[in-house]
Amino acid sequence: MAELFVFSPWVTLFLGLSVILTAIISGVVGMAGGVTLLSLMTFFLKFEVIVPLHGIVQLSSNLSRFLFLKKFIHKKMVFYFFIGAPWGTIAAYTLLTSLPSNKMVFIPMAMLIFYTLFKPKKLPALMIPLWSFSLLGFVTGLLAPLIGATGPLLAPFFLRDDLNKEQIIATKAVTQMFTHLLKIPLFIGLAFPYSDYMLPLILMVICAFIGTKLGVHLLDKLSEDLFRKIYQTALLIAGIRILTKIFLV
């Protein structure tokens, strides 16, 4: 069981504002917000506390993007993803009690990102067939409880020509929402005391909805071309950050 952390008013305020800011980022770009929030939470919380709490906040953030953009969801992608994700989460339950280090899981994630951004034109784009989203769901379900934020893992698979900016944000939000939802019973099974953190969690959930509403409003103002440039920039920043986690932390 994780050691209980008592939130001071200033820490609670800081985290609430951080959730609004990072939810705006995710509402505009569909990624980077979760990773940024995870990084900010490390200033105050231990990792074994961060991942369960972060999962609830990100569940709320992705749920709000789903509610605001639900008409743009690519239903077949989501269907196949939902098939694989629960099995990955079940596998993660055993790994959480035996894995000595989670650094190695970041290496293939970084490779995917930099392939997507810098591949030569002769090489194929990362456009997997729809049925393969069940395999992606399994991998994401497996890694989500281990590393907290899986946005950078999923992002390369959604940067494809047959999706517009709203479809990218909405469909990716649903897949991430599902993996965060699966983490809750997993951490309850590992005896994480969610009830002890109820008040700060409620505040952060409210802030997630506020930030997402603002982010989706900004998304509507972006052109398709500008959105893809911002998305690629966020992906590059995420890739660099992952490399620092592998080699410097």
C-alpha positions as CSV (number, residue, x, y, z in Angstrom):
1,M,0.0,0.0,0.0
2,A,1.3,3.5,-0.9
3,E,2.2,5.8,2.0
4,L,-0.5,8.4,2.5
5,F,0.4,12.0,1.4
6,V,-1.5,14.9,2.9
7,F,-2.2,17.7,0.4
8,S,-1.6,21.2,1.7
9,P,-3.9,24.0,0.3
10,W,-1.0,25.4,-1.8
11,V,-0.2,22.0,-3.3
12,T,-3.8,21.4,-4.0
13,L,-4.1,24.8,-5.7
14,F,-1.0,24.2,-7.8
15,L,-2.2,20.8,-8.9
16,G,-5.6,22.1,-9.8
17,L,-4.1,24.9,-12.0
18,S,-1.7,22.3,-13.5
19,V,-4.7,20.1,-14.4
20,I,-6.5,23.0,-16.2
21,L,-3.3,23.9,-18.1
22,T,-2.5,20.4,-19.2
23,A,-6.1,19.6,-20.1
24,I,-6.1,22.6,-22.4
25,I,-3.0,21.2,-24.0
26,S,-4.6,17.8,-24.5
27,G,-7.8,19.4,-25.7
28,V,-5.9,21.2,-28.5
29,V,-3.2,18.6,-29.4
30,G,-4.7,15.3,-28.0
31,M,-1.4,14.5,-26.2
32,A,1.4,16.0,-24.1
33,G,-1.0,17.2,-21.3
34,G,-0.9,13.9,-19.5
35,V,2.9,13.6,-19.7
36,T,3.3,17.2,-18.5
37,L,0.9,16.7,-15.6
38,L,2.8,13.5,-14.6
39,S,6.0,15.5,-14.6
40,L,4.5,18.3,-12.4
41,M,3.1,15.8,-9.9
42,T,6.6,14.4,-9.3
43,F,7.5,17.6,-7.5
44,F,5.2,16.7,-4.6
45,L,4.3,13.0,-4.8
46,K,6.0,9.6,-4.9
47,F,5.6,7.6,-8.1
48,E,3.5,4.9,-6.4
49,V,1.0,7.6,-5.5
50,I,1.2,9.6,-8.7
51,V,0.2,6.8,-11.2
52,P,-3.1,5.9,-9.5
53,L,-4.1,9.5,-8.9
54,H,-2.9,10.6,-12.4
55,G,-5.0,7.8,-13.9
56,I,-8.2,9.2,-12.3
57,V,-7.5,12.8,-13.5
58,Q,-6.6,11.6,-17.0
59,L,-9.7,9.4,-17.1
60,S,-11.7,12.6,-16.5
61,S,-9.7,14.6,-19.0
62,N,-10.2,12.0,-21.7
63,L,-13.9,11.5,-20.8
64,S,-14.5,15.2,-21.2
65,R,-12.9,15.2,-24.7
66,F,-15.1,12.2,-25.5
67,L,-18.2,14.1,-24.4
68,F,-17.3,17.2,-26.3
69,L,-16.2,15.5,-29.5
70,K,-18.1,12.2,-29.5
71,K,-19.6,12.6,-33.0
72,F,-16.0,12.4,-34.5
73,I,-15.0,9.1,-32.9
74,H,-13.8,6.4,-35.4
75,K,-15.9,3.6,-34.0
76,K,-14.0,0.7,-35.7
77,M,-10.7,1.7,-34.3
78,V,-12.2,2.0,-30.8
79,F,-13.9,-1.4,-31.1
80,Y,-10.7,-3.2,-32.0
81,F,-8.7,-1.3,-29.3
82,F,-11.3,-2.3,-26.6
83,I,-10.8,-6.0,-27.5
84,G,-7.1,-6.0,-26.6
85,A,-6.7,-3.5,-23.8
86,P,-8.3,-5.5,-20.9
87,W,-5.9,-8.4,-21.5
88,G,-2.9,-6.1,-21.4
89,T,-4.1,-4.7,-18.0
90,I,-4.5,-8.2,-16.6
91,A,-0.9,-9.0,-17.7
92,A,0.3,-5.7,-16.0
93,Y,-1.1,-6.8,-12.7
94,T,1.5,-9.5,-12.4
95,L,4.3,-7.3,-13.8
96,L,3.7,-4.6,-11.2
97,T,4.8,-7.0,-8.4
98,S,7.9,-8.3,-10.2
99,L,9.2,-5.7,-12.7
100,P,12.6,-4.3,-11.4
101,S,12.6,-1.3,-13.7
102,N,10.2,0.3,-16.3
103,K,12.9,2.1,-18.3
104,M,13.1,-0.5,-21.0
105,V,9.5,0.0,-22.0
106,F,10.3,3.5,-23.1
107,I,12.8,2.4,-25.8
108,P,10.2,1.1,-28.4
109,M,8.0,4.1,-27.6
110,A,10.8,6.5,-28.5
111,M,11.6,4.5,-31.7
112,L,8.0,4.7,-32.8
113,I,7.9,8.5,-32.3
114,F,11.1,9.3,-34.2
115,Y,10.2,6.9,-37.0
116,T,6.9,8.8,-37.4
117,L,8.6,12.2,-37.4
118,F,11.8,11.5,-39.4
119,K,11.2,8.5,-41.6
120,P,12.5,8.8,-45.2
121,K,9.7,9.3,-47.8
122,K,10.5,5.9,-49.3
123,L,9.5,4.1,-46.1
124,P,5.8,3.5,-45.3
125,A,3.8,5.7,-43.0
126,L,2.7,4.2,-39.7
127,M,-0.8,3.4,-40.8
128,I,-1.6,0.0,-39.3
129,P,-4.8,-1.9,-40.4
130,L,-7.9,-1.4,-38.2
131,W,-7.7,-4.9,-36.8
132,S,-4.2,-4.2,-35.5
133,F,-5.7,-1.7,-33.0
134,S,-6.6,-4.8,-30.9
135,L,-2.8,-5.4,-30.5
136,L,-2.2,-1.8,-29.8
137,G,-4.9,-2.0,-27.2
138,F,-3.1,-4.9,-25.5
139,V,0.3,-3.1,-25.4
140,T,-1.3,0.1,-24.1
141,G,-3.3,-1.8,-21.5
142,L,-0.1,-3.5,-20.4
143,L,2.0,-0.3,-20.3
144,A,-0.5,2.2,-18.8
145,P,-0.2,1.0,-15.2
146,L,3.6,0.8,-15.5
147,I,4.5,4.2,-17.0
148,G,1.4,6.3,-16.2
149,A,1.0,8.3,-19.5
150,T,0.6,6.4,-22.8
151,G,-0.2,9.4,-25.0
152,P,3.3,9.4,-26.7
153,L,2.9,5.6,-27.4
154,L,-0.5,6.0,-29.0
155,A,0.1,9.3,-30.8
156,P,2.1,8.0,-33.8
157,F,-0.7,5.6,-34.8
158,F,-3.3,8.4,-35.0
159,L,-1.2,10.8,-37.2
160,R,-2.7,9.4,-40.4
161,D,-4.2,10.9,-43.6
162,D,-7.6,9.3,-43.2
163,L,-8.3,11.1,-39.9
164,N,-9.0,14.8,-39.5
165,K,-8.0,16.8,-36.4
166,E,-11.3,16.2,-34.5
167,Q,-11.2,12.5,-35.3
168,I,-7.6,12.3,-34.0
169,I,-8.4,14.0,-30.7
170,A,-11.8,12.2,-30.1
171,T,-10.7,8.7,-31.0
172,K,-7.4,8.9,-29.2
173,A,-9.3,10.3,-26.1
174,V,-11.6,7.2,-26.0
175,T,-8.7,4.7,-26.2
176,Q,-6.9,6.5,-23.4
177,M,-10.0,6.9,-21.4
178,F,-10.6,3.1,-21.5
179,T,-7.0,2.3,-20.4
180,H,-7.3,4.7,-17.5
181,L,-10.6,3.2,-16.5
182,L,-9.0,-0.3,-16.5
183,K,-6.3,0.9,-14.1
184,I,-8.8,1.7,-11.3
185,P,-9.8,-1.8,-10.4
186,L,-6.1,-2.8,-10.9
187,F,-4.9,-0.4,-8.2
188,I,-7.9,-1.1,-6.0
189,G,-6.8,-4.8,-6.2
190,L,-3.3,-3.6,-5.1
191,A,-4.9,-1.9,-2.1
192,F,-4.3,1.8,-3.2
193,P,-6.4,4.0,-0.8
194,Y,-8.4,6.1,-3.3
195,S,-10.8,7.2,-0.6
196,D,-8.0,9.0,1.4
197,Y,-7.5,11.3,-1.6
198,M,-11.1,12.0,-2.5
199,L,-11.1,15.8,-2.0
200,P,-8.1,16.7,-4.1
201,L,-9.3,14.2,-6.7
202,I,-12.7,15.8,-7.0
203,L,-11.0,19.2,-7.4
204,M,-8.7,17.9,-10.1
205,V,-11.5,16.2,-12.0
206,I,-13.5,19.5,-12.1
207,C,-10.4,21.3,-13.3
208,A,-9.9,18.6,-16.0
209,F,-13.4,19.4,-17.4
210,I,-12.8,23.1,-17.3
211,G,-9.4,22.8,-19.1
212,T,-10.8,20.4,-21.8
213,K,-13.7,22.8,-22.6
214,L,-11.2,25.6,-23.2
215,G,-8.9,23.3,-25.2
216,V,-11.6,22.0,-27.5
217,H,-12.7,25.6,-28.1
218,L,-9.2,26.4,-29.2
219,L,-9.1,23.3,-31.4
220,D,-12.0,24.5,-33.4
221,K,-10.1,27.6,-34.3
222,L,-7.0,25.7,-35.7
223,S,-6.6,24.9,-39.3
224,E,-5.9,21.3,-40.2
225,D,-2.4,22.1,-41.3
226,L,-1.5,24.1,-38.2
227,F,-3.0,21.3,-36.0
228,R,-0.7,18.7,-37.6
229,K,2.4,20.9,-37.1
230,I,1.5,21.4,-33.5
231,Y,0.8,17.7,-33.1
232,Q,4.2,16.8,-34.6
233,T,6.0,19.4,-32.4
234,A,4.3,17.9,-29.3
235,L,5.3,14.5,-30.4
236,L,9.0,15.6,-30.9
237,I,9.0,17.1,-27.4
238,A,7.6,13.9,-25.9
239,G,10.2,11.8,-27.8
240,I,13.1,13.9,-26.4
241,R,11.6,13.7,-22.9
242,I,11.4,9.9,-23.2
243,L,15.1,9.7,-24.2
244,T,16.1,11.8,-21.2
245,K,14.1,9.3,-19.0
246,I,16.0,6.4,-20.5
247,F,19.5,7.8,-20.4
248,L,19.6,10.6,-17.8
249,V,17.2,9.7,-15.0
